[in-house]
Amino acid sequence: MSASPTRVYIARLAGIAVFDPAGDQVGRVRDVVVALRLGAKPPRVLGFVVEVQPRRPLFLPITRVTVIESDAIVFNGRLNVRRFQQRESETLVIAELLDRTVHLTENGEDVQVVDVAMERARTKDWLVSKVAVNRTVGRGLRRRRGELFVVDWDAVTGLSSIENGQGAAGLIAAFERMKPADLANFVHDLPEKRRTEVAVALDDERLADVLEELPEDDQIEILGKLEVERAADVLETMDPDDAADLLGELPTEQREQLLTLMEPHEAAPVRRLLTYEDDTAGGLMTTDPVVVPPDASVAEALAHIRNPDLNPALAAQVYVCRPPNDTPTGRFLGTVHFQRLLREPPSSLVSGIVDTELDPLRPTMSLEAVATFLATYNLVAGAVVDENGRLLGAVTIDDVLDHLLPEDWRETVMDATADEQHDPEEEALRSAAAEEER
């Protein structure tokens, strides 16, 4: 590994690309696996947890890594496709050590772990040598960062103990740029204690995005660990259809308590969605499509769909309705697809290019009927209109797929295990580390 630096800070590796010997990217770094050792011996680095598609964590032995750079890791040989399973003797640096409160051996002072550095020893092994810490101000969730400094591994104690209320600021910072679906996969694999700490530390918007990507059991568990007011705030931030799906799985009393705590204008569309069966257009739809009045210009419509926070399927078209523009709207006039918007002068009115040929979906239409409609007309979304001609919402292709796939598809993707493959080098490395710890 001559191309690698002699010291690498592990939190900075989170999310960087991993390349095979041919130069093809195979995945991204999720974590680093180390083996804590008896006494003051520095932990030995065993390898990397690499996430490959579809959302599967694999183990890459450190002995196969040839290059470690700020934006890439390169390995030789092959990558075992067996799903990574953490062993009792192993510790995940990012998931378990960041944000840990430890004690300086010199004076017993409490400090908080910000990062951990590994270095290559003369024996060619990679060892954890340094710990970046800061003096914290306050306790629990009110802790704030103070002076940041780096100490030797043996200058702190407490890294092998279990800490309640550990916090998760450092872990979240390490995966700041991770997409919600990928962060959800990471959170799913955390121990329950750590999963709760991460959920508490995430801001409402980020937590809402992650919850929408998690399996149902994880959603219910995390929501139940939050203070009830915070849970209501997060539900307000979620897309109404996702919030309704989650609330629909809760006991009636808990569901009503959360709906009561939500802002009335946020709770109203969720309550409407809860009145429909799950496998109907009404149960599938979102109540926040892009709605414009008939006198809106093409330029105004394009400005709406340029919103970077908008679901791509929703951004594929605008729905033209008489006021009011909030669902349920005034009379639904038709749809304008974004490709048509791109072909028209910006000053043109959407009323002149609206598509009125397709009959809209009705809220009681079945899942199969909705899927057939979208497939027949090559659409990624469709308007849902009531018997009075008012737009209630829109069904998007992602929600249709979510319901057509097996009920536990998210968990199946996250927990899928490939056929067992014996890797002698990997087994020898990890077994030797476990034996040394004993």
N, C-alpha and C positions, 0 to 999 in steps of 0.2 A: 504493500500500500504506500509506495513511495510518493504518490501524488497527493496523499492526504496530509492535512495539517497535524501537528503533534498534539494539539489540544482542541477539543470540539465541545461546545456547549450544546447540550442535548435538546433543550426546549426550542432552539433555533432550527432543529432538524424537522420539526413537526410539519407535515404536509409537503415536504420537498419530494421531487420526482425520483423514482428508482428505475435504473436502466439495466437491461441485460447486456451480455457481451457484444451483441450485434448492434447495440445503440438504440434498441426499441424500448420505449417506456412501458413498464409492466404494472406500475402502481405508484403509491405514495407512502411515505413513512407515517405511521400512526404513533409508534412508541418505540422505546428502547428497553430491552430485557436485560436485567442485571441479576447477579446472584450475590446477596449479602453474605459476608463471611464472618467467622467468629473473631472476637477481639476487635482490634483496631485495623485489621487488614482491609484495604480498600476493596469494594465490590468489583467483581469481574463482569465485564460486558459480554453477554452471550450472543446477542444479535438484535435484529430489528423486527418489529411487527410491521409488515407491509400490507396495505390494503389494496387488493386487486378487485376488478369487477367480476361478478356483481356483489359488491360490498362484502368481500371475504378477506379476513385477516390471515396472512401466512407468516411463517417464521423464516427469516433470512439469517443464517449463522454469520457472525462477525468474521469468521475465518474465510468466508467467500467474498467479502467486500474488498474491492481493489481501490476504489476511489471514494473519498468523502469530501464533497465541496459544499459551498454555501447554498447551492441550488440543485444539487444532484448527488445521487449515490449510484455507483456502478459496481456490479458484482460479476463474478465468473461462475462457470459451472451451471447448474440448473436450480430452479426454485421449486421446492416441494409444494405441491398444491393441496396438501392436507391442511385443514383449518387449524390455525394456532389455538392451542389450549394452554392457558397459563398453569404452571405447576406450583405446588405449595412452596417450593424452595425459591421461586422466582419473584422478582419485583419489577413492576412497570414504572419507569422513572416519571414519565409525564402524568400518568393517571394517578399514581400513588404518592410520589415524593414531592411534587410541586405543591406549594402552599403549606407544607408541613411545618408545625412549630417545633423547633429543636432548641437545644441548650448549648451555649458555648462552654467548653470544658474549663476554660481559663477562669471564668467568673460566674458561671451558672446562669448568665443572662439568656432570656428567651429571644429568639430571632426566628424569622420566617424564611423558608426556602423559596428562592426565586428561580434558580436554575442549578443544574448540576453539570460539571465538566468531566469528560473522559479523556484519558491520555494513553498513548501507546507506550508500554514499558519495554525494557531491554529484552524481555522474554518474548516479545512480539504480541503478548496479550494486551487487550485494551482494558484499562482499569479506571474506575471512578476516582478521581484525584482531588477535585475541588468542589466546593459548594458555594454558590452565590446566595447571600442572605441579606435581609434588611432588618433593621431594628423597627419593630412595629409599635404603633401608638394605638392604644385601646385594646379591646378584646372582642372575640367572636366576630360577628358580621360587621362590627364597627371598626375593625382594625384598619389602620392606614399605614402606608409605607413611609419609612423614615430613611435613615442612612443606609445606603447599599454598599456592601463590601464582599470580598471573596476570602474564604478560609480553606485550609486543608480539610480533607475528609475527616481525619481523626481529631479535628478541633471542635467537632459538634457531637452531641449524643441525642438519641431519641428518634432517629430515622427509621428504626425497625419497629417502633411501637405504634399502636393504633390510636389515632387522635379523633375525638369527637368534635364536631364543629370546625373541621379543618379549613373550610373555605375553598374556593376554586378559582380565584382571580388569575393566578399564573397559568393554570391549565386552560382556562378560557382564552387567555391572551395567546397561548401557543397555537390555538386553532381558530384564531380570529377570522381568517379568510376562508375557512372551510364552508362549503355549501351546507344548508340546513339538513339535507338528506344524509350527507356524510357525517355531520356532527351527530345526528340522531343515531346512526349506526355505532359511533364511538360511545355515546351515552348508553345505548342499549347493552353494551358489553361490560360496563362498569359494575362493580359491586353495588348493592342497593344503597348503602351508606354514601358512597361517593356519588352515585347518581343523584341522590337528593341534594347533596352539597352543590353540585353543578347546577341543578335546576334553580336552587335558591339564589345562586350568584348571577345567573343570566338575567339580562334585562327582559322586560315583558315581551317586547317584539321578537327578540331572538328566541326566547323560550316558546312563544306561540308557534314560530316557524318550525322549531324542532319537534314540538308535540304533534304537529300535523303529519310528521314523517315517521312517528314511532308506532309500534304495534299497540293495539288497544289496551292490553294489560299494563304496558309501561305508562301509557297516558293516564290511566286511572290511578296507578300507584303514585305517580309524580303529583298529580292534581291533589290527591289526598294528603300529601306531605306538606303542601303549601298552606299558609294561613288563608282562611276562607276569603278574606278581602282581596288578597293577592291572587288567589285562584280566579275570582270574578274578574279582576283586571286583565289577566291573561286570556280568559275566554273572550273578553271584549276585543282583544287584539287579533284573535284568530279569525279566519274567514268564517262567516256565519254558518256555512254548511258543515265545516269541520267542527265548529263549536257544537252545533246541533247533534252531529254524530256522536261526539264524546258525551254530551249531556244525556243523550238517549240511553247510554249504557249505565247511568248512575241510578241509585234508588230515587224514588219520586221525591222524598223529603229533601235529600241533598240537592237534587236538580232544582227544585223550586227555591231553595235557599240561595243558590248561586245566581239564578235568574233574577231574584229580587234584589240582590246586591249589585247586579250589573246596571249600567245607565239605561233608563227606559228605552231610549232610541236605539241602543245597541242590542237590548234584549228582545225588542219587538220582532225583528226578522228571524231571530233564532226560534222564538215561540211559534212563528208561522211555519217554519220548516219542520218543527216537531209534530205538527198536525198531519203530516203526510207519511205514508209508508216509505220505508227505506229504499225499496226497489221500484219506486215510481219516479217520474220526471220531477215531481214536486220535492221528493226526498233527496234527489240527486243534485238539484240546482243550487247555484249560488245566487244570493239576492243582491249582489254588487256588480252587475254587468256595466259596460260603458253605455250610458244613455245620453242622447243629445236631442234637442228639439228640432223640428223641421226647418227652422230658420237659421240653424247653425251652419257655418261655412265649413268647407273641406279642411281648411287650415285649422279651425277649432277642433274638428273631429280628430285630426292627426295629432294635435297637441295632447289630447286625452290618451291616445293609445301609446304615446311615447313614454308614459309614466314607467320608470324602470321597475317599480314595485308591482306592476300589473302582471298577472298570470299570462304567459304567452298565448294560451288558448283564448282568453278573454280579450286580449289585445288584437285578435285577428279580425274583429268586426265591431261595429257600433250599432246600437239599436235606436231607431228613430221613433220617438213617442211624443204625443201631446203632453203638455205639463199636467200634473207635476212629474218631475224627472226621477224622483226616488221611487223605488218599487214598493207597493204596486203603483205603476205609473198611470198616466192618462192613456188615451187610446193608442195602442201599438200600431205603427204605420208600416214598419218593415225593417230590413237589415241592409247595412252598407258594409261590404267587405273591404279590408284594408288595401287590397290590390286595386280595387276600383278607386279608392281615395287617392292612391298614388298616381293614377292616370288622369285625374281631373285638375283643372285650374284651382289654386288655393281659395279663390274668391267665390267659387261655385257653392250653391247651397246643397246640403245633403238631401233635401226633399226632392231634388231633381234627379237623383241617381239611386234612390232607394229601391231595393229588390223586394217586390211584393208577390212574387210567383209562388214561393213555398208557403204552405200552411204551417203555422207555428206548432210547437208541441203543446199538449195539454198536461196539466199537473198530474192527472191520474194515469197517464200512459205508462206502460210497464217498462222495465229496464231493457228487455229484448226489443221492444218497439222503438225505444230511443236509440239503441245501438244500431238498429236497422236503418233508421232515419239518417243518422250521421254517416253511416257507411254508404248508403245509396247515393247521397248527394255530396260525398267527399268533403264533409264539414268537420271542423274541430270544435264547434259549439253550435247550440241551437236555442232560440228564444222559447220561453215557456209563458203562455198567455192564458188567462182565465176566460170564463164564459162571457164576461163583459168586455173582452177585448183589451184588458190591461196587462202590461208586461209584469210578470211576477219575478222573473229571474232568467238565468241561462244555464243550460247543462253543458259542461265542457267534457271533452274526450277523456281527460285524465280521471275525472270522477266516474265516468262510465267504465273505464278499464279497472279502476279500483274496485268496483263492485262486480265486474265480470270475473276477475281473478279469484282464486280460492280465498276464503275469509281471512286466513292466517298468512297471506302471501308476504306481507312485510316481515313477519317473524321468520318465515321459511327462508327468505332471501338472506336475512341477517344470520340465521343459525345453520344454514346449509353446510354440510360437511362432505367434502369430496371423498372418494374411495381412499381407504388407508394406504399410504405409501411409506414403506420403511426407508429411512434415510440414515445410514450408519454414522455419517459424520455429525449430523444434527443430534442423533441420539447419544453419541459418545460425549459431545460437548455438554449437553444439558444434564446428562446423568452424572458426569464427573463433577459438575458444579453442585448438584444436590448432595453427592457423597461428601464433598469437601465441607459443606455447611454442617452436615451431621458430625 
